[in-house]
């Protein structure tokens, strides 16, 4: 146990992640064998040349957004070798964790901006009911006097869904089956593009801020030694999802009445930082291994 609350935990993860970027950037420049192994992992051949390494850093974490303003870039480390090869890496220091956090409205707008395709209105409704926030009056109209079908809170016995201003899958299957089923079907159809959004492009308009590979660099917390170093091209993730049976691309999680959607690379759930419901996509290396048959 670390003794950190959720907010402190996210802050620690962000700062420790940037510290890892800085340390790895220095190691790559100093250790020619490390940079050569990365070149081989990325391109299939070794290189003894020293790459130019650019790290995102805390001060450079915001980039131009397709919706206007700024957003968080997806590239943590960019390596440019003298031979012209470039690797834009999204660094993961743990085997699972948040890969993208976005409001439902920005997700819909960003999907259209990045791919030129509108998210159907009924799909938007189904996902908004799952993520929220939903006004209490709208929830009551759907329930028609019946109770939500998800879990109750241990402390007071009140319905968790009413507290979170959203519905879980069990309730949606009963009270809003059409938009919910359409949302699941859309997620299955668009999961390759959703993987691109999560790992590679997000809401970034600048291609330099868009990652092309995921680097899992895992260390033992006590000993500090590297337990796994694996580079996965985002294109390989997309192709593997495209090859999957359609029905397996998005399934409802079994816990808490279906509070998560299982994806080929992790899961999607509602997250409520500061009381604002958002879509929280998680990456899970175990799921990626299964999808890619690693």
C-alpha positions in Angstrom: 0.0 0.0 0.0 1.3 3.4 -0.9 -1.0 5.5 1.2 -1.9 7.7 -1.8 -5.5 8.6 -2.6 -6.6 8.4 -6.2 -5.7 12.0 -7.1 -2.3 11.6 -5.5 -1.9 8.3 -7.3 -2.5 9.9 -10.8 -0.1 12.8 -10.0 2.6 10.3 -8.9 2.1 8.2 -12.0 2.4 11.3 -14.3 5.5 12.6 -12.6 7.2 9.2 -12.4 6.3 8.6 -16.0 8.0 11.8 -17.1 11.0 10.9 -14.9 11.3 7.6 -16.7 11.1 9.4 -20.1 14.0 11.6 -19.0 16.1 8.8 -17.7 15.5 6.7 -20.8 16.3 9.6 -23.1 19.7 9.9 -21.4 20.3 6.1 -21.4 19.5 5.9 -25.1 22.1 8.6 -26.0 24.7 7.2 -23.6 24.2 3.5 -24.3 24.7 2.6 -27.9 23.7 -1.0 -27.4 20.3 0.2 -26.0 19.6 2.4 -29.0 20.7 -0.4 -31.4 18.3 -2.8 -29.7 15.5 -0.2 -30.1 16.4 0.2 -33.7 16.1 -3.5 -34.2 12.8 -3.7 -32.2 11.4 -1.0 -34.4 12.8 -1.7 -37.8 14.3 -5.2 -37.7 17.9 -4.3 -38.1 20.5 -3.0 -35.6 22.2 0.4 -35.9 25.3 1.6 -34.1 24.6 5.2 -34.9 23.5 7.6 -32.2 19.9 8.7 -32.6 18.6 12.2 -31.8 16.2 11.8 -28.9 13.4 14.2 -28.1 11.3 13.7 -24.9 7.9 15.3 -24.4 8.6 16.4 -20.8 6.1 18.1 -18.5 6.5 21.5 -20.1 5.9 20.1 -23.6 2.9 17.9 -22.9 0.3 20.1 -24.6 0.1 20.2 -28.4 -2.3 21.5 -31.1 -5.8 19.9 -30.9 -8.0 19.0 -33.9 -10.9 20.6 -32.0 -8.9 23.8 -31.4 -6.8 24.8 -28.4 -4.4 22.3 -26.9 -4.4 18.6 -26.0 -2.0 16.0 -24.6 0.4 14.5 -27.1 0.7 10.8 -27.6 4.5 10.7 -28.3 6.6 10.4 -25.2 10.0 9.8 -26.9 10.9 10.5 -30.5 14.1 8.8 -31.9 15.6 10.0 -35.1 18.6 8.0 -36.5 21.1 9.4 -39.1 19.8 6.8 -41.6 16.4 8.6 -41.7 14.5 6.1 -39.5 12.1 7.7 -37.0 10.4 6.0 -34.1 7.7 7.9 -32.2 7.2 6.0 -29.0 4.3 6.0 -26.5 6.0 4.8 -23.3 4.3 2.5 -20.8 6.0 1.9 -17.5 3.4 -0.5 -16.2 1.6 -3.5 -17.6 -1.8 -1.8 -17.3 -3.2 1.7 -16.8 -5.0 4.6 -18.4 -4.2 5.1 -22.1 -6.8 7.9 -22.9 -9.2 9.9 -20.8 -11.7 12.0 -22.7 -15.3 13.3 -22.3 -17.9 11.7 -24.4 -18.6 14.9 -26.3 -14.9 15.4 -27.2 -14.7 11.7 -28.1 -17.6 12.1 -30.6 -16.2 15.4 -32.0 -12.7 14.0 -32.2 -13.7 10.9 -34.0 -15.4 13.0 -36.7 -12.4 15.3 -36.9 -9.8 12.6 -37.2 -11.7 10.2 -39.5 -14.3 12.4 -41.2 -17.1 10.1 -40.0 -20.0 11.2 -37.7 -20.8 9.0 -34.8 -24.5 8.0 -35.2 -26.9 9.8 -32.9 -28.3 6.6 -31.4 -24.7 5.4 -30.7 -23.9 8.7 -29.0 -27.0 8.3 -26.9 -26.0 4.7 -25.9 -22.5 5.7 -24.9 -23.6 8.8 -23.1 -26.1 6.8 -21.0 -23.2 4.4 -20.2 -20.7 7.2 -19.4 -22.8 10.1 -18.3 -23.4 12.5 -16.8 -27.1 12.2 -17.2 -29.6 14.5 -15.6 -31.7 12.9 -12.9 -34.9 13.7 -14.7 -33.7 11.9 -17.8 -32.7 8.9 -15.7 -36.1 8.8 -14.1 -37.8 9.0 -17.5 -35.9 5.9 -18.7 -36.5 4.0 -15.4 -40.3 4.8 -15.4 -40.5 4.2 -11.6 -38.4 1.0 -11.6 -35.0 0.9 -9.8 -31.6 0.7 -11.6 -30.3 -2.8 -11.9 -26.7 -2.2 -11.0 -25.0 -2.4 -7.6 -25.9 -0.4 -4.5 -23.4 1.5 -2.4 -22.2 -0.4 0.7 -22.3 2.7 3.0 -25.9 3.8 2.5 -27.6 1.3 0.2 -28.3 3.9 -2.5 -28.1 3.0 -6.1 -24.6 3.6 -7.4 -25.8 4.5 -10.9 -27.9 7.4 -9.5 -24.9 8.6 -7.6 -22.7 8.4 -10.7 -25.3 9.9 -13.1 -24.9 6.9 -15.5 -26.2 3.4 -16.2 -24.4 0.1 -16.3 -25.0 -2.5 -19.0 -27.6 -4.5 -17.0 -29.8 -1.4 -16.7 -29.3 -0.3 -20.3 -30.2 -3.8 -21.6 -33.6 -3.4 -19.9 -34.4 0.3 -20.1 -32.6 1.5 -23.3 -31.8 -1.7 -25.4 -31.8 0.0 -28.8 -29.2 2.7 -28.3 -27.2 0.4 -26.1 -27.0 -2.5 -28.6 -26.3 0.0 -31.4 -23.4 1.5 -29.3 -21.9 -2.0 -28.8 -22.2 -2.8 -32.5 -20.6 0.5 -33.4 -17.7 -0.1 -30.9 -17.1 -3.5 -32.5 -17.1 -2.0 -36.0 -14.8 0.9 -35.1 -12.5 -0.7 -32.6 -9.5 -0.6 -35.0 -9.9 3.2 -35.2 -10.6 3.5 -31.5 -7.2 1.7 -30.9 -5.6 4.3 -33.2 -7.1 7.1 -31.1 -6.1 5.6 -27.8 -2.5 4.7 -28.6 -1.5 6.8 -31.6 -3.4 10.0 -32.4 -5.9 11.0 -29.7 -7.0 14.6 -30.5 -3.5 15.6 -31.8 -3.5 17.5 -35.1 0.3 17.5 -35.4 1.7 14.3 -36.7 4.9 14.7 -34.7 2.8 14.4 -31.5 1.2 11.1 -32.8 2.9 7.9 -31.8 3.5 5.0 -34.1 4.7 2.5 -31.5 4.1 1.5 -27.9 7.1 0.7 -25.8 6.4 -1.3 -22.7 9.4 -0.7 -20.5 8.7 -2.5 -17.2 10.9 -2.4 -14.2 10.8 -4.3 -10.9 9.8 -1.7 -8.3 12.1 -3.0 -5.6 15.1 -4.1 -7.5 14.9 -1.6 -10.3 15.9 -4.1 -13.0 14.0 -4.3 -16.3 11.5 -7.1 -16.4 10.2 -6.5 -19.9 11.1 -4.3 -22.8 8.7 -4.7 -25.7 8.0 -2.4 -28.7 4.6 -2.9 -30.3 3.7 -1.1 -33.6 0.3 0.6 -33.4 -0.3 -0.7 -36.9 0.1 -4.2 -35.7 -2.5 -3.7 -33.0 -4.9 -2.3 -35.6 -4.4 -5.2 -38.0 -4.8 -7.8 -35.2 -8.1 -6.2 -34.2 -9.3 -6.1 -37.8 -8.6 -9.9 -38.0 -10.6 -10.7 -34.8 -14.1 -12.1 -34.9 -16.5 -9.2 -34.9 -18.3 -10.1 -31.7 -15.1 -10.3 -29.6 -14.0 -6.7 -30.3 -16.2 -5.3 -27.6 -17.9 -7.3 -24.8 -19.6 -6.3 -21.6 -17.6 -6.9 -18.4 -19.1 -9.2 -15.8 -18.6 -7.2 -12.7 -21.0 -4.6 -11.1 -23.7 -5.2 -13.6 -21.5 -4.5 -16.5 -19.7 -1.4 -15.6 -16.9 -1.9 -18.2 -16.6 -2.8 -21.8 -13.7 -5.2 -22.5 -11.6 -4.3 -25.6 -8.9 -6.2 -27.4 -6.3 -4.0 -25.7 -7.8 -3.5 -22.3 -11.2 -2.0 -21.3 -13.4 1.1 -21.3 -15.1 2.4 -18.2 -16.6 5.6 -16.7 -14.2 7.7 -14.7 -15.3 10.6 -12.6 -12.4 12.9 -11.8 -13.7 16.0 -9.9 -17.3 14.8 -10.5 -17.0 15.0 -14.3 -17.9 11.8 -16.1 -15.4 10.8 -18.7 -14.5 7.9 -21.0 -11.5 6.2 -19.5 -9.7 3.7 -21.9 -7.3 1.4 -20.2 -4.4 -0.6 -21.8 -3.6 -4.1 -20.5 -0.5 -5.8 -21.8 -2.0 -9.2 -21.1 -4.9 -8.4 -23.4 -2.6 -7.1 -26.0 -0.5 -10.2 -25.9 -3.6 -12.3 -26.5 -4.8 -10.1 -29.3 -1.4 -10.1 -31.0 -0.7 -13.8 -30.0 2.7 -12.8 -28.5 
